[in-house]
Amino acid sequence: MATLADVAKRANVSKMTVSRVINHPDQVSDELKMLVYSAMEALEYVPNYAARALVQNRTQVIKFLILEEIDTVEPYYMNLLTGISRELDKYYYSLQLVTQRSRNIGAYDGLIVTGIRDKDYELGLLDIDKPVIFYGENKRGYDSIDVDNKKGTALATEHVVEIGFSRIVFLGIDLLDEQFMKSRLEGYEEVVRKHGLEPESYFIANSSSVAEEKAFELLRYNSEKIAIVCASDRIAIGVVRAAAAFGRRFGENIAVTGFDGVFLDRISSPKITTVRSPVVEMGEELAKMLLAKINDHGKPQGNLLFTPELLIRASTTGKEE
């Protein structure tokens, strides 16, 4: 069985360098990493992560705490988990899904938290002595990763203005005390005001059926041209159903946009113009940031907002792909 010394000899580097590549690859140049990885592959060397964890007093376990309801038919979180686990796997870390009740059962090295609400802060939920990273915007000084929510809705709103709509409604999720929703509303309002238009906002549960009912209210007694910027693809699907029931012509007298771009936007008929969040990539970055924080003994890592992408489809153009 190949040893660390064998890898060092084949790569023509020191054992300390091999150890650094294995344990702290972020501190090593790509060229050096390739040398060591090539030697490891040629010798079929597998680092003894169990021994390393024992020496470093680590568990090689990362926990992922989800504090909101998950819809089993929507793969949003599956995409996020794919990104997280893909990155953790490189360093032989395992990922555990936990609830608020089970969070403290079993040892772990770090925690990723998503779906946190204002009340959770007040209840002391985050009295955590381990490195933690948030998935989702926050203004409380915690390290976090999210998509740029403000820019996302600004892109969608600018798009419907450009194609000729002047009455633009924002249909948000009824979580206006949460930062991500504040940012999405802000992006919408900033654009409509820039164009001299009047903001018009409503907030509902993140449900396609509830959104369909709300859209019926908006469309039933009013035949004017209207664009509806939705805070999620789930809401947008309900609006599209209502618009189709009223015989509205997409791209002509109605336009609908969503937000997320993970799956629901593509199963709708027509397909939904949406703001795509790079969820898998954000999952990978969550893992990278948390592992860096663990290796830096809890040192703050900051906040990162990913750039959203507007995917233009038939719900605003009337033209199927």
N, C-alpha and C positions, 0 to 999 in steps of 0.2 A: 504493500500500500504506500503510495507516494506521501511524502511529508512536506511540511512548509519549507524545509531546507532544500528539498529536491526542486520545488517550484522556483525558489530563489536562484538556484544554480542554473536551471534551464533558461530563466529569463535574464540571467546575468545582472541581478540586482540583490540587494541585501534582504535578509529575512524580515527586517523591520519594514522595508518597503512593501513586501508582500502582505504583511500584516495590516499596513495602512490601507492598501488597496482593498482588502477584504472588509476591514472594519470601518474605514472612513473614506470611501471612494470619492466623496465630494472634495476631499483635500488633495487629490492626486490628479495629475494631468491625464487627458484622454490617451495620449501616446503611451504613457507608463501603464495605464490600466489595460490597454490592449496587449502589451507585452506579457503582463502577469496573467491575464485571462487566457491568452493563447497557451501559455505554459501549463496552466491548470487544466485546460481542456485536453492537451496532448498527454498529460500524465494521469488524466482522470482523477484529479485531486478534488476532494470534497471537504470544505472546511468543517471542523467539528464545532458546529454552532451550539450544541448542548454544553460542551466544555466551556466555550467562550461565555455563554450565558451564565454559567455557574460562577466563573471567575469574576465577571462584571456585575454579579448579583442582579441579573435580569431574567425575565420570564420568556422573552421572545413572543409576547402576546400584546396585541393592540385591541382595544375595545371600541366599538362603534355604538354610540347611544343615540337612538332615534326617539325624539320626544313629540312626535306627531303621528297621526293615523296614516297608514300606508294602504293605498288601494292595490289589491293583488293583481288587477288587470293592467296596471300601468307600470312599465318597466323603468321608470325614472331612477328609482333607487337601485335597481339592478345594474344600470349603467354606472352609477356612482360607485357601487361596491366592486364592480369589475375593475375600475381604475385604481381604487384603493388596494385591492388584493393583488393586482398585477405588479404594483410597485413594491408592496410588502414582501411578495414572494422572492424578489431579488435578494432579499436580506434574511430569508428564512424566518420571517415573522408570520404568525398566524393571526387571523382576524376573527373576533368574536362579536356577534350582535347581542346587545344587552338592552334591557328596559330600565326604567327609572328604579324599579324595585330590585332588579338583579345586578345593578351596576357594581356594587361593592362585593359581590360574591366572586372570590378568586383573585389572585394577584395579576397584575398587568404592568406594562411599562409606560403606556400613554393612552390617551382617550381622544376620540373624535366625536364631537357632539353636533347634532343637527336638530332643527325644529324647536329650538329654545324660545320661550316667550317671556315677556316682561315679568310675569308672575313667578316664573321659575327662578329668576334672579332674586326676587324678594324673599322667596322661600328658602334661600340658601342652598339651592340645588348644586351650585358650582363651588361648594366648599371642598375642593379637590386638591390633594397634595401631589398629584402626578402631572406631567406635561399634558396640556390640552390644547386642541385646535378646534375652532368652530367652522362648520360649513354654513355659511350665511352671514350677511352683513351684521355688524354690531358697532355701536358707538361707545362701548364701555371699556375699551382698551385691551380686549382679548385678541389674540392672534386669530386670523380668520381668512377664509377664501370664499369668494362668491363670483358670480357674473356681475358685470356692471349693469345693475337693474335700471338705473336712471337712463343710461345711454340706450338700453334696449327699447324701452317704451318710446324714447325720443325718436329712434329710428323708425319704429312702426308708425308713429303719429305723423312724422314728416312725410312718410310714404303716402299716406292717405290724403294728405294736403296736396301733394304733388299730382295726384291723379284726379284732383278736382272736387274733393269733399270739403264742405265748410261747416257742417254740423258733425262734430266728432265727439262721441260719448266714450268715456272710460268706464269699463265694467271691471271693478276690482274685487279682490278677495276681502272678506270682512275681518281683516287682521290689520287694521289701519294703525295700530299701536306698534306694529313690527317694522323694523327698519327696511327690509326688502320691499314692503308694500309702500312705505313712505317714499322710497326712491323711485319706484315705478310710477307712482302718482305724480311725483315731481317732474319726471321726464316728460310725461304727457302734458302737464299744465304749462311747462316752460315753452314747449313748441306751439301749443294752441295760442298762447298769449303773444308769442313772437309774431304770429301771423294775424293778430288782431281779432282772434276768435274767442268765443266764450266757453270756458271749461264747463263740462257737465259730467258729474261722476256719480256712480252708484256702487254700493259694496254688498256682495252676496257671499254665500257659502261657495267653496270651490267645488261645485257640482254642475254637471252638464244639464241635469233636469231642472235645477233651480235657475240656471242661466237661461234655459229655454223659456221658462215662465216669465222671467224678467224681460227677455227680448220680445215676447208676445205683448207685454204691456207697452213697450216702446214703439212697436210697429203697428199695433192693432188699429189705432185711430189716427195714424199719421203716415201719409204716403210720401213725405218728402225724402229727398236723398240724404242718407245717413251712413256714417262710418262708425263702427264700434271697435274700439281698441280694448282687447281683453287681457287680463292679468295672467291668464294661463290658457293652455290649449284645451284643457277640460272645459273651461267656461266658453271658449270659442266654439267648440263642437255644439253646445246647446244653442248658441246664437245662430249658427249656421242652419241647424234644423228648423228653428223658428222662421228664419228668413226664407228658407225653401218652401215652408208651408204656406207662407204669404205670397209666394210666386215672385219674390224679389229677384232682380237680375244682378248677379255679382259683378262688381266692377262698373256697373252703370248706376243703379240707385241704392246699392248697399255695398259696403266693404267691411270685411271682418278680419282682424288680426289676432294672433295668439301669442303665447310666450312659453318657451321651453324647448320645443323642437326635438323631442326625444322619440315619440312614437305616434301619439294621438293625432298630430297634425297630418300624418300621412294616411290615416285610415278614414278620415272624414271625406265626405263627398259634398261639395268639392274639397280638394285638399286646401289646407289652411296656410295662408301667409303667416309666418311666425318668426319670433325672435329666438334663434337657436342658442342654447347654452352648451358649451363644450363639456358636457357632464363627465365623460370618461377621463378627459384630460384634467379636469378639476379634481377628480378622485385621485389620480396619480400625484398631483401636486399636494393634496392634503397629506398623503402618506409621506412624501418627501419632506414636507415642512415639519411634520410631527417627529420623524426620525432624526431630523437635524436638531430639533429642540431637545430630544432625549439625549443626543450626543453632546449637546451644548449645556447639559445640566440644567435645563429649564429656561435657558436664555430666551427672551422674547424674539419672535420671528417676524412680526409685523402683519400687515394686511395686504391681500392681493385680490384685485378684481380682474377677471378675465374679460376680454373683449367679445361682446355678443355679435351675432351675424344675422342679418335680416334675410330670410328665405321667402322670396316673392312667388306666390302661387295663385290658384284660381279664385280663392275667396276674396281677392281684391282686384284681380285682372279679368276674371270671367273666362280665362283660357286654361284649359287643362294641359298638363305636360304631355 
